[in-house]
């Protein structure tokens, strides 16, 4: 029963998320999967590690496919290169059964996640600054 409630909550989050919110959910899922892969690697759980790495690879692939190369030109190209590098790290970690590539992939994904979170808060802060600048108090004192 508890698993069903979590799945329903997660489905509701996905269905109600903005495009930026979906990207944030994908990053969170990728980071959770990498953490699982690292735990499984330490526990010598080969099947669990492989499953978690494959999940991360699917998420990173989805992130790469979501890039808009028309509008994002340079940023889109840079993100594509980073996603490609992260995928190679994940494959290397799985083949060599090594933690350092997983740790590096986790660090890169964390940094990218923080950048996406700042994208969401930056426009609000900019809007607030514009509102403060546009406001001119009116004095009723004669």
N, C-alpha and C positions, 0 to 999 in steps of 0.2 A: 504494500500500500504506500509506503513512504517513497519508494522509487517512482511510483506513478505521480505522486504529488510534485516531486522534483521535476520530472519530465514535463508536466503540465505548466509549471512555473517557467521552465526554460523555453518552452514553446511560446508562451505568452510574451516573454521578453523579446524573442526573435520577431514575432509578428507585429509587435508594437514599436520596434526600434526604428530609428531614423537610419539613413544610409551610413552615417558616421557611427551611430550606435552599433550597427551590424559589424563594422570593421573592428570596433572595440571588442565586441563579443568574440570575433574570430581570433583576435590576439590573445584574449583571455583563455580561450580554448586551446590554442597552440601552446601557451605557457604552461597550462595545467598538464597537457599531454607530455611535454618535455620533462616536467617534474616527475611524472609517472614513469617515463622511460628511464630517468636517472635512478629512481628508487628500484625499479625492476632490474636494472643493470647491476646495482649493488647487491641485490638479493639473488642474482644469477637466474632470474626468471626470464628466459630467452623469449618465450611466447609473449609475455606481457610487454617486454621491452620492444619487440618487433611491432606489436599491435599499436603501442603508444607512438612509436616513431612513424609508422604508416599514417596514423591519424594526423600527426603534425605535418607530414608531407602533403596530405590532402588539403589541410587548412592553408598552408603556404601556397599551394597551387591555386586555390580559390582566391587568395589575396592577389596573386600575380595576374590572374584572369580578370580581376575587377579593375585593374588599372586602365585609365583612360589616356591612351597615348596621343590622342588628338589635342586634348586640353592640357595635359600635364607635361608634355614634351620632356624637358630635362629631368624634372622630378620623377616622372613616370619611368624613365630609363634607369635612373639611379636606383629606384625602388626595385625594379625588375632585376637588376644586377645583384642587389642585396638578397632578394628572395632566392635567386639562383644559387648564390653562395651558401645561404642557410640550408637549402635542399642538399647541396653537396656535403655540408657538414653532417647532416642527419644520416645520409647514406653511408658516409665514412664511419660515423659512430656505430651504426648498425653492423657494418661489415667487419670492423676491427674490434667490436665490443669494447669501445673505449669511451670514457667519460669526458675527456677534454673537448672533443667536438660538440658534445651535447651542452657542456657548460658555455662554450662560445656562442652556440645557437641561442641559448637561453638569454645570454647577455644582450645579443643583438636584438632579439625579439622584445626584450624588456625596454630597451632604448627606443625602439620604434613605437611600442605601445605608449610610452610616455609622450613621445612627439605627437601621436594622434590625439591623446587626451588634451594636450596643450592646444591643438587645433580647435577643439570644441570650446575651450574656455577663452581663447584669445579673441574671437569675434565679440563675445559678450563684454569683455573688458574694454575693447575698443569702442563698442557702442556706448557703454557707460561713460567713457571719457568724452565722447562726442556730445552726449547729453549734458554733461557737466559744463562743457565749454559753451554750448548753445544757450544755456540758461542765463538770463540777465535779470537780476532781482529788480522789482519795481517798488519804489518808495511811495507810500501814501501820505507821508508827512508833507505838510505844505509849507 
